[in-house]
Amino acid sequence: VTHSIPACISSMTINGKQLDNESPVSIFAVNKCYETVQDGTFFDGSGFAALVREGYKVRSDVNITLEFRTTAAHGVLLGVSSAKVDAIGLEIVHGKVLFHVNNGAGRITATHEPRGTNSLCDGKWHKLQANKSKHGISLIIDGNLVHTDNPYVQSTSADTNNPIYVGGYPADVKQNCLTSKSSFHGCLRNLVLTKGQHTELFDFSRAFDLRGVFPHSCPGAER
């Protein structure tokens, strides 16, 4: 076993003596327990999850699906970059969802803006799908499609080689397709990246770096 138990533990005793959970000698990646929980991963707004240490290759096509729940109007959802300009990025800015792609010739963006009094930052689950196919990009939020034309039709491949950062990224890491530096505060679940026939569902508990991220449960009410 190489990762921690996704559970709540209380009333632990050793040799008849109850351990004091309130004042530990040291603590790492331990959150509070909650009366009600939902499936998902909780991001407390201070950090990120880093996946695919050896680097993720977006290249000509990728389809990203996930579900998110938040009350914050700003926050990074996902970013994959390179040392040059090639990159993709998903973020919430002023309550809008933005999907950025740069295949090397320039950044293009698909933007979903909620209509009327509808909000994506209402604390309810929303489904997101972001698709890059060669030079074309599209964004679907709760079934509503936004497609963006790309003037750089000859440039089709995002040659990324960095890890996938979810919910934020380290201060010393460059992200060429993200405008926000705000870490995501809320819950994510069912992150899937598809390239051709290869589909990968990411388990946040197996991330190589987790900061302010608590896999496997999304809090309802605190206890």
C-alpha positions in Angstrom: 0.0 0.0 0.0 1.5 3.3 -1.1 -1.2 5.8 -0.4 -3.2 6.8 2.6 -6.6 5.5 3.6 -9.6 7.6 2.3 -11.6 7.6 5.6 -12.3 9.2 8.9 -10.7 7.8 12.1 -11.7 8.7 15.6 -11.5 7.4 19.2 -8.2 5.6 18.7 -6.6 4.2 21.9 -3.2 2.5 22.4 -2.7 0.4 25.5 -5.9 1.8 26.9 -4.9 5.5 26.4 -6.9 7.6 24.0 -4.8 9.6 21.5 -5.3 13.4 21.4 -6.3 14.1 17.8 -6.6 17.9 18.4 -2.9 18.5 19.1 -0.7 16.2 17.0 3.1 16.4 17.0 3.0 16.6 13.2 0.3 16.5 10.5 0.2 16.2 6.7 -2.8 16.1 4.3 -5.3 15.4 7.0 -8.6 17.2 6.8 -11.7 17.4 9.0 -14.4 14.7 9.0 -17.8 15.6 7.7 -21.3 14.5 8.6 -22.3 14.3 4.9 -20.0 13.6 2.0 -20.2 13.2 -1.7 -18.0 11.4 -4.2 -15.3 13.7 -5.5 -12.1 15.4 -4.5 -12.0 18.5 -2.3 -9.7 21.4 -3.1 -9.4 23.9 -0.3 -8.3 26.8 -2.4 -4.6 26.8 -1.4 -2.9 24.3 -3.7 -3.1 21.8 -6.6 -2.8 18.2 -7.7 0.0 17.2 -10.1 -0.5 14.3 -12.3 1.7 12.5 -14.9 5.2 13.3 -13.6 6.9 12.4 -16.9 4.8 15.0 -18.8 1.5 14.8 -20.7 1.6 15.1 -24.5 -1.5 16.8 -25.8 -0.4 17.1 -29.4 -3.2 17.2 -32.1 -6.2 16.1 -30.1 -7.5 15.7 -26.5 -11.0 15.5 -25.0 -11.3 16.5 -21.3 -14.4 15.8 -19.2 -14.9 16.6 -15.6 -17.5 17.7 -13.1 -17.0 20.6 -10.7 -18.8 22.3 -7.8 -17.8 25.6 -6.4 -19.0 28.9 -5.0 -15.9 30.8 -6.0 -15.9 33.0 -9.1 -12.2 32.4 -9.9 -10.1 29.3 -10.0 -7.8 27.2 -12.1 -9.3 23.9 -13.2 -6.5 22.3 -15.3 -3.4 23.3 -17.1 -0.8 21.5 -19.3 2.1 23.5 -20.7 5.5 23.3 -22.2 8.7 25.3 -21.8 7.8 27.2 -25.0 4.3 28.5 -25.8 2.4 25.3 -26.5 -0.2 24.7 -23.8 -3.9 24.1 -22.9 -5.7 25.6 -20.0 -9.2 25.4 -18.3 -10.1 28.1 -15.7 -13.0 29.9 -14.1 -12.7 33.7 -14.3 -15.4 36.1 -13.1 -17.8 33.2 -13.1 -17.1 32.2 -16.7 -15.4 29.0 -17.9 -12.5 29.6 -20.3 -10.8 26.9 -22.4 -7.5 28.2 -23.9 -5.3 26.4 -26.5 -2.0 27.4 -28.0 -0.6 25.2 -30.7 2.5 27.4 -31.1 1.1 30.1 -33.3 -1.0 32.0 -30.8 -3.6 31.4 -28.0 -7.3 31.0 -28.8 -10.1 30.8 -26.3 -13.6 29.3 -26.0 -15.6 31.0 -23.4 -18.8 29.9 -21.7 -20.7 32.7 -20.0 -23.9 31.8 -18.0 -27.0 33.5 -19.2 -29.3 35.5 -17.0 -29.3 34.6 -13.4 -27.8 31.2 -14.0 -24.5 30.7 -12.3 -21.7 28.1 -12.5 -20.6 29.1 -9.0 -23.7 28.1 -7.2 -22.3 25.2 -5.2 -24.0 22.6 -7.5 -22.4 20.1 -9.8 -21.8 21.1 -13.4 -20.5 18.9 -16.3 -17.7 20.2 -18.4 -16.3 18.9 -21.7 -13.4 20.6 -23.5 -12.3 19.3 -26.9 -9.2 20.1 -28.9 -9.1 18.5 -32.4 -6.2 19.8 -34.4 -6.8 23.5 -34.8 -10.4 23.5 -33.6 -11.6 23.8 -30.0 -15.0 23.6 -28.3 -16.4 23.8 -24.8 -19.6 22.2 -23.5 -21.0 23.1 -20.1 -24.1 21.3 -19.0 -24.9 20.5 -22.6 -24.4 24.1 -23.9 -21.8 24.2 -26.7 -19.3 27.0 -27.5 -17.1 26.6 -30.6 -14.3 28.9 -31.5 -12.7 29.4 -34.9 -9.0 29.3 -35.0 -7.2 31.7 -37.4 -4.0 29.6 -37.1 -5.3 26.7 -39.2 -1.8 25.5 -40.2 -0.8 25.0 -36.5 -2.5 21.8 -35.1 -0.3 20.3 -32.4 0.1 21.5 -28.8 3.6 20.0 -28.0 3.3 19.9 -24.3 5.7 18.0 -22.1 4.9 19.1 -18.5 2.7 17.4 -15.9 -1.1 18.0 -15.7 -1.8 20.5 -13.0 -5.3 20.4 -11.6 -6.9 23.1 -9.3 -3.8 25.3 -9.4 -0.1 25.1 -10.0 3.2 25.9 -8.1 4.5 29.5 -8.1 7.6 28.5 -10.0 5.8 26.7 -12.8 4.9 28.5 -16.0 1.5 28.0 -17.5 1.1 29.5 -20.9 -2.6 29.0 -21.3 -3.9 30.2 -17.9 -4.6 33.8 -16.9 -5.6 33.1 -13.3 -3.3 32.2 -10.4 -6.2 31.5 -8.0 -6.3 27.9 -6.8 -9.7 26.2 -7.2 -11.9 26.1 -4.1 -14.5 23.4 -4.3 -14.9 19.8 -5.5 -13.9 18.0 -8.7 -14.8 14.5 -9.8 -14.7 12.1 -12.9 -11.6 13.8 -14.6 -11.1 11.9 -17.8 -8.7 12.6 -20.7 -9.2 10.9 -24.0 -6.8 10.7 -26.9 -8.1 8.7 -29.8 -9.1 5.3 -28.5 -7.1 5.8 -25.2 -9.3 6.9 -22.2 -7.8 7.6 -18.8 -9.7 8.3 -15.6 -7.4 10.1 -13.1 -7.4 9.1 -9.4 -6.2 12.1 -7.4 -5.0 9.9 -4.6 -2.3 8.7 -7.0 -1.1 12.2 -7.8 2.7 12.7 -7.4 2.2 16.0 -5.6 -0.9 17.0 -3.6 -1.2 20.3 -1.8 -4.5 21.4 -0.2 -6.2 18.6 -2.0 -8.2 15.8 -0.3 -9.1 12.8 -2.5 -12.2 10.6 -2.3 -14.7 12.8 -0.4 -16.3 16.1 -0.9 -17.6 17.8 2.2 -21.1 18.7 3.0 -21.5 20.0 6.6 -18.5 20.1 8.9 -18.5 18.1 12.1 
